[in-house]
């Protein structure tokens, strides 16, 4: 884990939502962070491994272990959901 320390601001940018290519040549667009996939078109055309990424969550004197537990739960969910589509985190 990397701690930012007392920094209050960080520079960054928001990426545009991706289009997701499915194995049956359909293309889905991510809408508000979500994509709906049915069983009939749930395989990704180019599944792979997502490497070198960061997960940012709050940890500090006003935070609790709940933040860390929520982050761990979210990461577990990503791993489990990714398996269904051939994606590894």
C-alpha positions as CSV (number, residue, x, y, z in Angstrom):
1,X,0.0,0.0,0.0
2,X,1.2,3.5,-0.8
3,X,0.3,6.3,1.4
4,X,-0.1,9.8,0.1
5,X,0.5,11.4,3.5
6,X,-0.8,14.8,4.2
7,X,-1.5,15.6,0.5
8,X,-4.9,17.1,0.0
9,X,-4.9,17.2,-3.8
10,X,-3.7,15.0,-6.6
11,X,-3.5,15.7,-10.3
12,X,-5.3,13.3,-12.6
13,X,-7.9,12.8,-15.3
14,X,-11.0,10.7,-16.0
15,X,-10.8,8.3,-18.9
16,X,-13.8,8.2,-21.3
17,X,-15.9,5.0,-21.0
18,X,-14.7,2.2,-23.1
19,X,-16.5,0.1,-25.7
20,X,-16.4,-3.6,-25.0
21,X,-16.1,-6.0,-27.9
22,X,-17.8,-9.3,-27.3
23,X,-17.0,-12.7,-28.8
24,X,-20.1,-12.6,-31.0
25,X,-18.8,-9.3,-32.6
26,X,-21.3,-7.2,-30.7
27,X,-20.0,-4.0,-29.1
28,X,-21.4,-2.7,-25.8
29,X,-20.8,0.8,-24.4
30,X,-20.2,1.3,-20.7
31,X,-23.0,3.5,-19.3
32,X,-22.4,5.2,-15.9
33,X,-19.8,2.6,-14.9
34,X,-21.9,-0.4,-15.7
35,X,-22.4,-2.8,-18.6
36,X,-25.2,-5.3,-18.9
37,X,-24.2,-8.6,-20.4
38,X,-26.5,-11.6,-20.9
39,X,-25.4,-15.2,-20.9
40,X,-25.7,-15.3,-24.6
41,X,-23.0,-12.7,-25.2
42,X,-20.9,-12.7,-22.0
43,X,-17.6,-13.7,-23.5
44,X,-15.1,-10.9,-24.3
45,X,-13.5,-10.9,-27.8
46,X,-10.1,-10.0,-26.3
47,X,-10.0,-11.1,-22.7
48,X,-6.7,-10.6,-20.9
49,X,-5.0,-9.5,-17.8
50,X,-5.3,-6.0,-16.2
51,X,-1.9,-5.1,-14.7
52,X,-0.3,-2.1,-13.1
53,X,-3.5,-0.4,-11.8
54,X,-4.3,1.3,-8.5
55,X,-7.3,1.2,-6.2
56,X,-7.8,4.4,-4.3
57,X,-9.7,4.5,-1.0
58,X,-9.7,6.5,2.2
59,X,-7.6,5.6,5.2
60,X,-7.0,8.1,7.9
61,X,-7.8,9.2,11.4
62,X,-11.5,9.7,10.4
63,X,-11.7,6.4,8.5
64,X,-12.4,3.0,9.9
65,X,-11.4,-0.6,9.1
66,X,-14.7,-0.6,7.1
67,X,-13.0,1.3,4.3
68,X,-10.2,-1.3,4.1
69,X,-12.8,-4.1,4.2
70,X,-14.9,-2.4,1.5
71,X,-11.8,-2.1,-0.7
72,X,-10.9,-5.8,-0.1
73,X,-14.5,-6.8,-0.9
74,X,-14.5,-4.7,-4.1
75,X,-11.2,-6.3,-5.2
76,X,-12.6,-9.8,-4.5
77,X,-15.7,-8.9,-6.6
78,X,-13.5,-7.7,-9.5
79,X,-11.6,-11.0,-9.4
80,X,-14.7,-13.2,-9.3
81,X,-16.6,-11.2,-12.0
82,X,-13.5,-11.1,-14.2
83,X,-13.2,-14.9,-14.1
84,X,-16.6,-15.2,-15.8
85,X,-15.3,-13.1,-18.8
86,X,-11.7,-14.3,-19.0
87,X,-10.2,-11.2,-17.3
88,X,-7.6,-11.5,-14.6
89,X,-6.7,-8.7,-12.2
